[in-house]
Amino acid sequence: MANGHLFFQLKMMRKNSKPPIWRRGLVPANITFAQLALILEEMLELPKSADYEFEFYQKKSEILRMA
């Protein structure tokens, strides 16, 4: 907790990348899934026009983006 705000630490990995590409980062707890998708896109350095899918293993949730 920084300055009274709650954050989640995420470990992000690109599937099927050789060698594995991963990042670790903090995201605020009060953001929307749409905001989270933009943050993950930047942190994982995904092309802006690419289709992608984010999976959250513990929560069994997904975020999809189709260009």
PDB file with SEQRES, HELIX, SHEET and CRYST1 records, atoms N, CA, C and O in Angstrom:
SEQRES   1 A   67  MET ALA ASN GLY HIS LEU PHE PHE GLN LEU LYS MET MET          
SEQRES   2 A   67  ARG LYS ASN SER LYS PRO PRO ILE TRP ARG ARG GLY LEU          
SEQRES   3 A   67  VAL PRO ALA ASN ILE THR PHE ALA GLN LEU ALA LEU ILE          
SEQRES   4 A   67  LEU GLU GLU MET LEU GLU LEU PRO LYS SER ALA ASP TYR          
SEQRES   5 A   67  GLU PHE GLU PHE TYR GLN LYS LYS SER GLU ILE LEU ARG          
SEQRES   6 A   67  MET ALA                                                      
HELIX    1 AA1 PHE A   33  MET A   43  1                                  11    
SHEET    1 AA1 2 PHE A   7  ARG A  14  0                                        
SHEET    2 AA1 2 ILE A  21  PRO A  28 -1                                        
SHEET    1 AA2 2 TYR A  52  PHE A  56  0                                        
SHEET    2 AA2 2 SER A  61  ARG A  65 -1                                        
CRYST1    1.000    1.000    1.000  90.00  90.00  90.00 P 1           1          
ATOM      1  N   MET A   1       0.850  -1.165   0.000  1.00  0.00           N  
ATOM      2  CA  MET A   1       0.000   0.000   0.000  1.00  0.00           C  
ATOM      3  C   MET A   1       0.902   1.236   0.000  1.00  0.00           C  
ATOM      4  O   MET A   1       1.766   1.380   0.866  1.00  0.00           O  
ATOM      5  N   ALA A   2       0.700   2.116  -0.962  1.00  0.00           N  
ATOM      6  CA  ALA A   2       1.499   3.335  -1.065  1.00  0.00           C  
ATOM      7  C   ALA A   2       0.587   4.536  -0.909  1.00  0.00           C  
ATOM      8  O   ALA A   2      -0.392   4.675  -1.643  1.00  0.00           O  
ATOM      9  N   ASN A   3       0.898   5.398   0.034  1.00  0.00           N  
ATOM     10  CA  ASN A   3       0.101   6.601   0.278  1.00  0.00           C  
ATOM     11  C   ASN A   3      -1.373   6.290   0.517  1.00  0.00           C  
ATOM     12  O   ASN A   3      -2.234   7.071   0.114  1.00  0.00           O  
ATOM     13  N   GLY A   4      -1.679   5.175   1.157  1.00  0.00           N  
ATOM     14  CA  GLY A   4      -3.060   4.834   1.455  1.00  0.00           C  
ATOM     15  C   GLY A   4      -3.833   4.239   0.283  1.00  0.00           C  
ATOM     16  O   GLY A   4      -5.037   4.013   0.403  1.00  0.00           O  
ATOM     17  N   HIS A   5      -3.176   3.980  -0.844  1.00  0.00           N  
ATOM     18  CA  HIS A   5      -3.830   3.408  -2.020  1.00  0.00           C  
ATOM     19  C   HIS A   5      -3.463   1.932  -2.143  1.00  0.00           C  
ATOM     20  O   HIS A   5      -2.334   1.534  -1.857  1.00  0.00           O  
ATOM     21  N   LEU A   6      -4.430   1.133  -2.570  1.00  0.00           N  
ATOM     22  CA  LEU A   6      -4.200  -0.295  -2.722  1.00  0.00           C  
ATOM     23  C   LEU A   6      -3.751  -0.611  -4.142  1.00  0.00           C  
ATOM     24  O   LEU A   6      -4.352  -0.143  -5.109  1.00  0.00           O  
ATOM     25  N   PHE A   7      -2.690  -1.406  -4.265  1.00  0.00           N  
ATOM     26  CA  PHE A   7      -2.160  -1.816  -5.553  1.00  0.00           C  
ATOM     27  C   PHE A   7      -2.076  -3.336  -5.594  1.00  0.00           C  
ATOM     28  O   PHE A   7      -1.954  -3.993  -4.561  1.00  0.00           O  
ATOM     29  N   PHE A   8      -2.145  -3.878  -6.798  1.00  0.00           N  
ATOM     30  CA  PHE A   8      -1.922  -5.299  -7.010  1.00  0.00           C  
ATOM     31  C   PHE A   8      -0.635  -5.468  -7.801  1.00  0.00           C  
ATOM     32  O   PHE A   8      -0.375  -4.728  -8.750  1.00  0.00           O  
ATOM     33  N   GLN A   9       0.162  -6.444  -7.404  1.00  0.00           N  
ATOM     34  CA  GLN A   9       1.367  -6.763  -8.165  1.00  0.00           C  
ATOM     35  C   GLN A   9       1.018  -7.869  -9.137  1.00  0.00           C  
ATOM     36  O   GLN A   9       0.497  -8.910  -8.736  1.00  0.00           O  
ATOM     37  N   LEU A  10       1.301  -7.654 -10.412  1.00  0.00           N  
ATOM     38  CA  LEU A  10       1.003  -8.632 -11.452  1.00  0.00           C  
ATOM     39  C   LEU A  10       2.279  -9.128 -12.099  1.00  0.00           C  
ATOM     40  O   LEU A  10       3.229  -8.369 -12.291  1.00  0.00           O  
ATOM     41  N   LYS A  11       2.293 -10.390 -12.428  1.00  0.00           N  
ATOM     42  CA  LYS A  11       3.345 -10.938 -13.269  1.00  0.00           C  
ATOM     43  C   LYS A  11       2.680 -11.231 -14.606  1.00  0.00           C  
ATOM     44  O   LYS A  11       1.744 -12.028 -14.683  1.00  0.00           O  
ATOM     45  N   MET A  12       3.166 -10.585 -15.653  1.00  0.00           N  
ATOM     46  CA  MET A  12       2.570 -10.697 -16.981  1.00  0.00           C  
ATOM     47  C   MET A  12       3.513 -11.462 -17.883  1.00  0.00           C  
ATOM     48  O   MET A  12       4.719 -11.214 -17.889  1.00  0.00           O  
ATOM     49  N   MET A  13       2.961 -12.396 -18.648  1.00  0.00           N  
ATOM     50  CA  MET A  13       3.784 -13.196 -19.554  1.00  0.00           C  
ATOM     51  C   MET A  13       3.139 -13.251 -20.930  1.00  0.00           C  
ATOM     52  O   MET A  13       1.917 -13.331 -21.054  1.00  0.00           O  
ATOM     53  N   ARG A  14       3.975 -13.207 -21.960  1.00  0.00           N  
ATOM     54  CA  ARG A  14       3.498 -13.438 -23.324  1.00  0.00           C  
ATOM     55  C   ARG A  14       3.498 -14.934 -23.561  1.00  0.00           C  
ATOM     56  O   ARG A  14       4.513 -15.600 -23.361  1.00  0.00           O  
ATOM     57  N   LYS A  15       2.374 -15.459 -23.984  1.00  0.00           N  
ATOM     58  CA  LYS A  15       2.284 -16.892 -24.262  1.00  0.00           C  
ATOM     59  C   LYS A  15       3.115 -17.262 -25.476  1.00  0.00           C  
ATOM     60  O   LYS A  15       3.237 -16.489 -26.426  1.00  0.00           O  
ATOM     61  N   ASN A  16       3.680 -18.449 -25.427  1.00  0.00           N  
ATOM     62  CA  ASN A  16       4.406 -19.046 -26.549  1.00  0.00           C  
ATOM     63  C   ASN A  16       5.599 -18.234 -27.027  1.00  0.00           C  
ATOM     64  O   ASN A  16       6.011 -18.379 -28.178  1.00  0.00           O  
ATOM     65  N   SER A  17       6.165 -17.387 -26.180  1.00  0.00           N  
ATOM     66  CA  SER A  17       7.355 -16.638 -26.590  1.00  0.00           C  
ATOM     67  C   SER A  17       8.600 -17.419 -26.182  1.00  0.00           C  
ATOM     68  O   SER A  17       8.669 -17.969 -25.083  1.00  0.00           O  
ATOM     69  N   LYS A  18       9.564 -17.459 -27.067  1.00  0.00           N  
ATOM     70  CA  LYS A  18      10.833 -18.148 -26.820  1.00  0.00           C  
ATOM     71  C   LYS A  18      11.950 -17.162 -27.064  1.00  0.00           C  
ATOM     72  O   LYS A  18      12.116 -16.731 -28.205  1.00  0.00           O  
ATOM     73  N   PRO A  19      12.718 -16.780 -26.084  1.00  0.00           N  
ATOM     74  CA  PRO A  19      12.613 -17.097 -24.665  1.00  0.00           C  
ATOM     75  C   PRO A  19      11.380 -16.413 -24.073  1.00  0.00           C  
ATOM     76  O   PRO A  19      10.825 -15.499 -24.683  1.00  0.00           O  
ATOM     77  N   PRO A  20      10.954 -16.849 -22.896  1.00  0.00           N  
ATOM     78  CA  PRO A  20       9.761 -16.254 -22.282  1.00  0.00           C  
ATOM     79  C   PRO A  20       9.926 -14.750 -22.070  1.00  0.00           C  
ATOM     80  O   PRO A  20      10.971 -14.285 -21.617  1.00  0.00           O  
ATOM     81  N   ILE A  21       8.887 -14.008 -22.402  1.00  0.00           N  
ATOM     82  CA  ILE A  21       8.862 -12.562 -22.183  1.00  0.00           C  
ATOM     83  C   ILE A  21       7.888 -12.313 -21.049  1.00  0.00           C  
ATOM     84  O   ILE A  21       6.712 -12.665 -21.145  1.00  0.00           O  
ATOM     85  N   TRP A  22       8.375 -11.704 -19.966  1.00  0.00           N  
ATOM     86  CA  TRP A  22       7.498 -11.428 -18.852  1.00  0.00           C  
ATOM     87  C   TRP A  22       7.878 -10.100 -18.216  1.00  0.00           C  
ATOM     88  O   TRP A  22       9.006  -9.625 -18.348  1.00  0.00           O  
ATOM     89  N   ARG A  23       6.922  -9.520 -17.532  1.00  0.00           N  
ATOM     90  CA  ARG A  23       7.102  -8.264 -16.812  1.00  0.00           C  
ATOM     91  C   ARG A  23       6.395  -8.395 -15.468  1.00  0.00           C  
ATOM     92  O   ARG A  23       5.454  -9.174 -15.317  1.00  0.00           O  
ATOM     93  N   ARG A  24       6.857  -7.633 -14.514  1.00  0.00           N  
ATOM     94  CA  ARG A  24       6.184  -7.553 -13.225  1.00  0.00           C  
ATOM     95  C   ARG A  24       5.879  -6.080 -12.997  1.00  0.00           C  
ATOM     96  O   ARG A  24       6.726  -5.225 -13.258  1.00  0.00           O  
ATOM     97  N   GLY A  25       4.679  -5.775 -12.512  1.00  0.00           N  
ATOM     98  CA  GLY A  25       4.318  -4.388 -12.300  1.00  0.00           C  
ATOM     99  C   GLY A  25       3.203  -4.230 -11.285  1.00  0.00           C  
ATOM    100  O   GLY A  25       2.507  -5.187 -10.945  1.00  0.00           O  
ATOM    101  N   LEU A  26       3.049  -3.013 -10.813  1.00  0.00           N  
ATOM    102  CA  LEU A  26       1.982  -2.671  -9.879  1.00  0.00           C  
ATOM    103  C   LEU A  26       0.887  -1.935 -10.624  1.00  0.00           C  
ATOM    104  O   LEU A  26       1.163  -1.054 -11.438  1.00  0.00           O  
ATOM    105  N   VAL A  27      -0.356  -2.296 -10.345  1.00  0.00           N  
ATOM    106  CA  VAL A  27      -1.492  -1.589 -10.924  1.00  0.00           C  
ATOM    107  C   VAL A  27      -2.439  -1.209  -9.788  1.00  0.00           C  
ATOM    108  O   VAL A  27      -2.604  -1.975  -8.839  1.00  0.00           O  
ATOM    109  N   PRO A  28      -3.063  -0.026  -9.877  1.00  0.00           N  
ATOM    110  CA  PRO A  28      -3.991   0.380  -8.827  1.00  0.00           C  
ATOM    111  C   PRO A  28      -5.203  -0.557  -8.771  1.00  0.00           C  
ATOM    112  O   PRO A  28      -5.655  -1.060  -9.799  1.00  0.00           O  
ATOM    113  N   ALA A  29      -5.710  -0.778  -7.586  1.00  0.00           N  
ATOM    114  CA  ALA A  29      -6.836  -1.699  -7.390  1.00  0.00           C  
ATOM    115  C   ALA A  29      -8.155  -1.134  -7.909  1.00  0.00           C  
ATOM    116  O   ALA A  29      -9.091  -1.897  -8.145  1.00  0.00           O  
ATOM    117  N   ASN A  30      -8.253   0.170  -8.089  1.00  0.00           N  
ATOM    118  CA  ASN A  30      -9.534   0.780  -8.442  1.00  0.00           C  
ATOM    119  C   ASN A  30      -9.698   1.094  -9.932  1.00  0.00           C  
ATOM    120  O   ASN A  30     -10.543   1.917 -10.286  1.00  0.00           O  
ATOM    121  N   ILE A  31      -8.918   0.466 -10.809  1.00  0.00           N  
ATOM    122  CA  ILE A  31      -9.060   0.731 -12.236  1.00  0.00           C  
ATOM    123  C   ILE A  31     -10.064  -0.236 -12.860  1.00  0.00           C  
ATOM    124  O   ILE A  31     -10.383  -1.276 -12.284  1.00  0.00           O  
ATOM    125  N   THR A  32     -10.553   0.121 -14.037  1.00  0.00           N  
ATOM    126  CA  THR A  32     -11.494  -0.727 -14.767  1.00  0.00           C  
ATOM    127  C   THR A  32     -10.715  -1.748 -15.594  1.00  0.00           C  
ATOM    128  O   THR A  32      -9.505  -1.621 -15.779  1.00  0.00           O  
ATOM    129  N   PHE A  33     -11.431  -2.769 -16.092  1.00  0.00           N  
ATOM    130  CA  PHE A  33     -10.784  -3.744 -16.977  1.00  0.00           C  
ATOM    131  C   PHE A  33     -10.285  -3.069 -18.249  1.00  0.00           C  
ATOM    132  O   PHE A  33      -9.230  -3.439 -18.763  1.00  0.00           O  
ATOM    133  N   ALA A  34     -11.020  -2.085 -18.768  1.00  0.00           N  
ATOM    134  CA  ALA A  34     -10.579  -1.377 -19.971  1.00  0.00           C  
ATOM    135  C   ALA A  34      -9.272  -0.641 -19.706  1.00  0.00           C  
ATOM    136  O   ALA A  34      -8.373  -0.660 -20.548  1.00  0.00           O  
ATOM    137  N   GLN A  35      -9.153   0.006 -18.552  1.00  0.00           N  
ATOM    138  CA  GLN A  35      -7.913   0.694 -18.201  1.00  0.00           C  
ATOM    139  C   GLN A  35      -6.786  -0.316 -17.999  1.00  0.00           C  
ATOM    140  O   GLN A  35      -5.648  -0.074 -18.402  1.00  0.00           O  
ATOM    141  N   LEU A  36      -7.105  -1.441 -17.377  1.00  0.00           N  
ATOM    142  CA  LEU A  36      -6.107  -2.485 -17.164  1.00  0.00           C  
ATOM    143  C   LEU A  36      -5.585  -3.020 -18.494  1.00  0.00           C  
ATOM    144  O   LEU A  36      -4.387  -3.266 -18.637  1.00  0.00           O  
ATOM    145  N   ALA A  37      -6.472  -3.200 -19.458  1.00  0.00           N  
ATOM    146  CA  ALA A  37      -6.059  -3.690 -20.776  1.00  0.00           C  
ATOM    147  C   ALA A  37      -5.054  -2.733 -21.418  1.00  0.00           C  
ATOM    148  O   ALA A  37      -4.074  -3.176 -22.017  1.00  0.00           O  
ATOM    149  N   LEU A  38      -5.287  -1.434 -21.298  1.00  0.00           N  
ATOM    150  CA  LEU A  38      -4.348  -0.451 -21.860  1.00  0.00           C  
ATOM    151  C   LEU A  38      -2.997  -0.504 -21.153  1.00  0.00           C  
ATOM    152  O   LEU A  38      -1.952  -0.412 -21.797  1.00  0.00           O  
ATOM    153  N   ILE A  39      -3.019  -0.651 -19.838  1.00  0.00           N  
ATOM    154  CA  ILE A  39      -1.778  -0.736 -19.073  1.00  0.00           C  
ATOM    155  C   ILE A  39      -0.991  -1.988 -19.463  1.00  0.00           C  
ATOM    156  O   ILE A  39       0.219  -1.924 -19.680  1.00  0.00           O  
ATOM    157  N   LEU A  40      -1.688  -3.130 -19.552  1.00  0.00           N  
ATOM    158  CA  LEU A  40      -1.010  -4.375 -19.915  1.00  0.00           C  
ATOM    159  C   LEU A  40      -0.449  -4.317 -21.326  1.00  0.00           C  
ATOM    160  O   LEU A  40       0.639  -4.831 -21.587  1.00  0.00           O  
ATOM    161  N   GLU A  41      -1.188  -3.692 -22.236  1.00  0.00           N  
ATOM    162  CA  GLU A  41      -0.725  -3.536 -23.612  1.00  0.00           C  
ATOM    163  C   GLU A  41       0.602  -2.777 -23.642  1.00  0.00           C  
ATOM    164  O   GLU A  41       1.525  -3.159 -24.362  1.00  0.00           O  
ATOM    165  N   GLU A  42       0.692  -1.705 -22.861  1.00  0.00           N  
ATOM    166  CA  GLU A  42       1.927  -0.918 -22.800  1.00  0.00           C  
ATOM    167  C   GLU A  42       3.055  -1.696 -22.139  1.00  0.00           C  
ATOM    168  O   GLU A  42       4.175  -1.724 -22.649  1.00  0.00           O  
ATOM    169  N   MET A  43       2.765  -2.325 -21.007  1.00  0.00           N  
ATOM    170  CA  MET A  43       3.809  -3.019 -20.255  1.00  0.00           C  
ATOM    171  C   MET A  43       4.389  -4.204 -21.033  1.00  0.00           C  
ATOM    172  O   MET A  43       5.582  -4.489 -20.931  1.00  0.00           O  
ATOM    173  N   LEU A  44       3.555  -4.886 -21.802  1.00  0.00           N  
ATOM    174  CA  LEU A  44       4.013  -6.035 -22.576  1.00  0.00           C  
ATOM    175  C   LEU A  44       4.495  -5.649 -23.969  1.00  0.00           C  
ATOM    176  O   LEU A  44       4.898  -6.509 -24.751  1.00  0.00           O  
ATOM    177  N   GLU A  45       4.452  -4.341 -24.280  1.00  0.00           N  
ATOM    178  CA  GLU A  45       4.922  -3.810 -25.564  1.00  0.00           C  
ATOM    179  C   GLU A  45       4.252  -4.500 -26.745  1.00  0.00           C  
ATOM    180  O   GLU A  45       4.912  -4.916 -27.698  1.00  0.00           O  
ATOM    181  N   LEU A  46       2.923  -4.611 -26.664  1.00  0.00           N  
ATOM    182  CA  LEU A  46       2.167  -5.214 -27.752  1.00  0.00           C  
ATOM    183  C   LEU A  46       1.935  -4.190 -28.852  1.00  0.00           C  
ATOM    184  O   LEU A  46       1.761  -3.007 -28.559  1.00  0.00           O  
ATOM    185  N   PRO A  47       1.929  -4.614 -30.103  1.00  0.00           N  
ATOM    186  CA  PRO A  47       1.607  -3.691 -31.195  1.00  0.00           C  
ATOM    187  C   PRO A  47       0.200  -3.130 -31.006  1.00  0.00           C  
ATOM    188  O   PRO A  47      -0.705  -3.849 -30.583  1.00  0.00           O  
ATOM    189  N   LYS A  48       0.017  -1.863 -31.312  1.00  0.00           N  
ATOM    190  CA  LYS A  48      -1.270  -1.203 -31.081  1.00  0.00           C  
ATOM    191  C   LYS A  48      -2.406  -1.810 -31.901  1.00  0.00           C  
ATOM    192  O   LYS A  48      -3.561  -1.745 -31.480  1.00  0.00           O  
ATOM    193  N   SER A  49      -2.112  -2.393 -33.049  1.00  0.00           N  
ATOM    194  CA  SER A  49      -3.174  -2.924 -33.901  1.00  0.00           C  
ATOM    195  C   SER A  49      -3.380  -4.423 -33.717  1.00  0.00           C  
ATOM    196  O   SER A  49      -4.206  -5.024 -34.404  1.00  0.00           O  
ATOM    197  N   ALA A  50      -2.638  -5.029 -32.799  1.00  0.00           N  
ATOM    198  CA  ALA A  50      -2.702  -6.482 -32.648  1.00  0.00           C  
ATOM    199  C   ALA A  50      -3.954  -6.915 -31.889  1.00  0.00           C  
ATOM    200  O   ALA A  50      -4.429  -6.212 -30.997  1.00  0.00           O  
ATOM    201  N   ASP A  51      -4.477  -8.079 -32.256  1.00  0.00           N  
ATOM    202  CA  ASP A  51      -5.513  -8.714 -31.446  1.00  0.00           C  
ATOM    203  C   ASP A  51      -4.800  -9.370 -30.266  1.00  0.00           C  
ATOM    204  O   ASP A  51      -3.701  -9.904 -30.414  1.00  0.00           O  
ATOM    205  N   TYR A  52      -5.420  -9.326 -29.125  1.00  0.00           N  
ATOM    206  CA  TYR A  52      -4.808  -9.990 -27.988  1.00  0.00           C  
ATOM    207  C   TYR A  52      -5.872 -10.465 -27.018  1.00  0.00           C  
ATOM    208  O   TYR A  52      -7.039 -10.081 -27.095  1.00  0.00           O  
ATOM    209  N   GLU A  53      -5.432 -11.306 -26.110  1.00  0.00           N  
ATOM    210  CA  GLU A  53      -6.300 -11.849 -25.080  1.00  0.00           C  
ATOM    211  C   GLU A  53      -5.486 -11.913 -23.799  1.00  0.00           C  
ATOM    212  O   GLU A  53      -4.367 -12.426 -23.793  1.00  0.00           O  
ATOM    213  N   PHE A  54      -6.050 -11.388 -22.710  1.00  0.00           N  
ATOM    214  CA  PHE A  54      -5.408 -11.471 -21.405  1.00  0.00           C  
ATOM    215  C   PHE A  54      -6.170 -12.481 -20.571  1.00  0.00           C  
ATOM    216  O   PHE A  54      -7.399 -12.454 -20.521  1.00  0.00           O  
ATOM    217  N   GLU A  55      -5.445 -13.370 -19.918  1.00  0.00           N  
ATOM    218  CA  GLU A  55      -6.045 -14.360 -19.037  1.00  0.00           C  
ATOM    219  C   GLU A  55      -5.587 -14.102 -17.611  1.00  0.00           C  
ATOM    220  O   GLU A  55      -4.423 -13.784 -17.370  1.00  0.00           O  
ATOM    221  N   PHE A  56      -6.503 -14.240 -16.677  1.00  0.00           N  
ATOM    222  CA  PHE A  56      -6.193 -14.116 -15.259  1.00  0.00           C  
ATOM    223  C   PHE A  56      -6.465 -15.472 -14.644  1.00  0.00           C  
ATOM    224  O   PHE A  56      -7.618 -15.828 -14.402  1.00  0.00           O  
ATOM    225  N   TYR A  57      -5.417 -16.225 -14.392  1.00  0.00           N  
ATOM    226  CA  TYR A  57      -5.564 -17.619 -13.989  1.00  0.00           C  
ATOM    227  C   TYR A  57      -6.289 -17.792 -12.665  1.00  0.00           C  
ATOM    228  O   TYR A  57      -7.147 -18.668 -12.555  1.00  0.00           O  
ATOM    229  N   GLN A  58      -5.977 -16.993 -11.663  1.00  0.00           N  
ATOM    230  CA  GLN A  58      -6.620 -17.159 -10.366  1.00  0.00           C  
ATOM    231  C   GLN A  58      -8.088 -16.761 -10.393  1.00  0.00           C  
ATOM    232  O   GLN A  58      -8.895 -17.350  -9.674  1.00  0.00           O  
ATOM    233  N   LYS A  59      -8.445 -15.792 -11.192  1.00  0.00           N  
ATOM    234  CA  LYS A  59      -9.827 -15.298 -11.246  1.00  0.00           C  
ATOM    235  C   LYS A  59     -10.641 -15.914 -12.370  1.00  0.00           C  
ATOM    236  O   LYS A  59     -11.852 -15.707 -12.437  1.00  0.00           O  
ATOM    237  N   LYS A  60      -9.991 -16.675 -13.264  1.00  0.00           N  
ATOM    238  CA  LYS A  60     -10.659 -17.303 -14.409  1.00  0.00           C  
ATOM    239  C   LYS A  60     -11.426 -16.257 -15.241  1.00  0.00           C  
ATOM    240  O   LYS A  60     -12.562 -16.485 -15.655  1.00  0.00           O  
ATOM    241  N   SER A  61     -10.776 -15.109 -15.472  1.00  0.00           N  
ATOM    242  CA  SER A  61     -11.351 -14.031 -16.271  1.00  0.00           C  
ATOM    243  C   SER A  61     -10.492 -13.810 -17.500  1.00  0.00           C  
ATOM    244  O   SER A  61      -9.325 -14.201 -17.535  1.00  0.00           O  
ATOM    245  N   GLU A  62     -11.078 -13.178 -18.513  1.00  0.00           N  
ATOM    246  CA  GLU A  62     -10.356 -12.861 -19.734  1.00  0.00           C  
ATOM    247  C   GLU A  62     -10.703 -11.460 -20.191  1.00  0.00           C  
ATOM    248  O   GLU A  62     -11.808 -10.973 -19.949  1.00  0.00           O  
ATOM    249  N   ILE A  63      -9.749 -10.807 -20.859  1.00  0.00           N  
ATOM    250  CA  ILE A  63      -9.977  -9.542 -21.552  1.00  0.00           C  
ATOM    251  C   ILE A  63      -9.596  -9.778 -23.000  1.00  0.00           C  
ATOM    252  O   ILE A  63      -8.475 -10.201 -23.282  1.00  0.00           O  
ATOM    253  N   LEU A  64     -10.499  -9.517 -23.910  1.00  0.00           N  
ATOM    254  CA  LEU A  64     -10.251  -9.713 -25.340  1.00  0.00           C  
ATOM    255  C   LEU A  64     -10.228  -8.357 -26.033  1.00  0.00           C  
ATOM    256  O   LEU A  64     -10.958  -7.439 -25.658  1.00  0.00           O  
ATOM    257  N   ARG A  65      -9.378  -8.247 -27.046  1.00  0.00           N  
ATOM    258  CA  ARG A  65      -9.408  -7.083 -27.924  1.00  0.00           C  
ATOM    259  C   ARG A  65      -9.278  -7.568 -29.348  1.00  0.00           C  
ATOM    260  O   ARG A  65      -8.321  -8.260 -29.694  1.00  0.00           O  
ATOM    261  N   MET A  66     -10.218  -7.215 -30.152  1.00  0.00           N  
ATOM    262  CA  MET A  66     -10.180  -7.554 -31.563  1.00  0.00           C  
ATOM    263  C   MET A  66     -10.056  -6.262 -32.341  1.00  0.00           C  
ATOM    264  O   MET A  66     -10.922  -5.392 -32.252  1.00  0.00           O  
ATOM    265  N   ALA A  67      -8.970  -6.131 -33.113  1.00  0.00           N  
ATOM    266  CA  ALA A  67      -8.721  -4.911 -33.879  1.00  0.00           C  
ATOM    267  C   ALA A  67      -9.683  -4.794 -35.037  1.00  0.00           C  
ATOM    268  O   ALA A  67      -9.622  -3.827 -35.795  1.00  0.00           O  
TER     269      ALA A  67                                                      
END                                                                             
